[in-house]
């Protein structure tokens, strides 16, 4: 006689797109339909064949301050790999101590965003890489001078030839951008507690984090903060229901309107990704909120039209801390040295 098959008393698991779905766990099921775990290996960069040589070149360029006019500012200056991919300043300090207009977004997991910059003016990482270099407030040089500089540093010729073996003249701005993009794409942070939960581990979140996740979804936060990066996939006005004060929403920064010149895009910004958010204060494009709890409360008021209770803020904040993953292990590169022919800095 066969033993009875009992399904109701056990956890029934099915595999969908590589995830384990607990059939009797509605919170997990909803989360898996709204978000996605960060992969364990870097994704491909569209239009770029990422070889080890290309990534190594991109890493050197990312950390090389000689790409700036003063030879004092690199990509890593404002997007520090060891600080959650940011510089922990309200707005970054650029050429001649000028302050940028907006808070520097994290470079970590940026490969997963719909576009780059707060206003989405760069379609991808390669397009983003070239922007700060020629911005007079940031690195303050020109693309032409960057190429002159790299050709004036003897060691870079070998690195570029290794990364672009079929190119007769590999030191070009397009190749600089592709190399930096290839390196930035490796800066992902998998294995956060939330990733493990999405993959079917019911014990990956604490009870408080789980309640916070449930609130995050039921209150409507996940309407904008969804997908693999828990945000970064769409644009939204800052102040859907109630505009915050001028300190958090400066009146002279109209966001995406500066790109599209469309009236409906005034004060619209790319929804920030929330991965590793506990590591990246201060918050918002203005960089004026230093407390993650404050940021949660402001978003409740401004975006949802709801005054969250202290308990709700605590639980949502606890959930947000579950988004911190394994930080990338990056060995600081030994850069090719300058010589007598290398163009001089202009501080």
ABEGO torsion letter per residue (X at the ends): XBBBBBAAABBBBBBBGGBBBBAABAAAAAAAAABBBBBABBBBBBGBBBBAAAAAAAAAAAABAAABAAGABBAAAABBAAAGGBAGBABBBBBGGBBBABBBBBABGAAABABBEAAGABABAAAAAAAAAABAABAGBBAAAAAAAAAABAAAAAAAAAABAABABABBAAAAAAAAAAAAAABBBBGBAAAAAAAGBAAABBAAAAAAAAAAAAAGAAAABBEAAGEGABBBBBGAABBBBAAABBAABAEAAAAAGBAAABGBBBBBBABGAAAAOBBEAAGABABAAAAAAAAAAAAAGBBBBAAAAAAAAAAAAAABBBBBBBBBBBBBBBBAABBBBBX
